[in-house]
Amino acid sequence: MSPADFRVESNHPITGRLWPLSGGHQYFFHNRDLAVAMAAKSATKPSGQEIRVVHVPTGEVVFRKPANTRLDWTDEA
């Protein structure tokens, strides 16, 4: 495998305290598990946008952290 087998990507800047440089739109990893863990622990600016992990050689999305679709809860029954 090459050093860039997995790409963490988003259409919005990716942020998180685990990233050495926050604010990029894509980051590359050799290890799938690490790429998925980093994506799962990350957020975007504006917050709540989708983050994906893509297997670079095939283009397959192997993990997707969906955009938040916040529903407002009410007390109405």
Wavefront OBJ file of the C-alpha trace (Angstrom):
o trace
v 0.000 0.000 0.000
v 1.141 3.534 -0.655
v 1.323 6.170 2.108
v -1.911 7.762 0.855
v -4.288 4.818 0.773
v -7.032 6.623 2.704
v -8.210 10.215 2.519
v -10.304 12.009 5.150
v -12.240 14.686 3.286
v -15.040 17.206 3.558
v -16.451 20.011 1.452
v -15.894 22.245 4.502
v -12.722 22.805 6.579
v -12.064 19.936 9.007
v -11.206 20.880 12.573
v -10.340 19.060 15.761
v -7.722 19.106 18.445
v -6.138 15.874 17.176
v -5.116 17.382 13.824
v -1.601 18.837 13.550
v -3.000 21.544 11.225
v -6.711 22.241 11.422
v -8.737 23.742 8.630
v -7.814 21.581 5.639
v -10.364 19.946 3.383
v -8.494 16.630 3.105
v -5.860 14.620 4.963
v -4.126 11.397 3.889
v -3.446 8.232 5.905
v -1.793 4.872 5.385
v -3.953 3.160 8.013
v -7.722 2.789 7.545
v -8.468 2.477 11.262
v -6.596 5.689 12.036
v -8.329 7.550 9.203
v -11.767 6.452 10.451
v -10.923 7.333 14.066
v -9.702 10.790 13.065
v -12.809 11.402 10.954
v -15.099 10.251 13.760
v -13.430 12.585 16.283
v -13.459 15.611 13.964
v -15.873 18.407 13.158
v -16.233 20.937 10.374
v -16.557 24.706 10.143
v -19.407 25.463 9.879
v -20.149 22.662 12.281
v -22.288 19.680 11.433
v -21.188 19.055 7.839
v -20.325 15.631 6.399
v -16.858 14.061 6.741
v -15.875 11.027 4.635
v -13.026 8.498 4.539
v -12.234 7.427 0.980
v -10.086 4.489 -0.149
v -7.879 6.398 -2.613
v -7.073 3.580 -5.110
v -10.740 2.635 -5.630
v -12.600 5.829 -4.703
v -14.864 3.842 -2.373
v -16.244 5.706 0.643
v -15.397 3.414 3.577
v -16.741 5.669 6.352
v -19.169 8.558 6.383
v -19.880 10.869 9.307
v -23.140 12.372 8.085
v -24.065 16.006 8.364
v -26.063 16.763 11.486
v -29.733 17.103 10.786
v -30.807 18.577 14.076
v -34.429 18.188 14.960
v -35.899 20.586 17.457
v -37.698 18.672 20.169
v -40.917 20.059 21.561
v -43.123 19.122 24.474
v -46.139 18.906 22.209
v -47.718 15.496 21.984
l 1 2 3 4 5 6 7 8 9 10 11 12 13 14 15 16 17 18 19 20 21 22 23 24 25 26 27 28 29 30 31 32 33 34 35 36 37 38 39 40 41 42 43 44 45 46 47 48 49 50 51 52 53 54 55 56 57 58 59 60 61 62 63 64 65 66 67 68 69 70 71 72 73 74 75 76 77
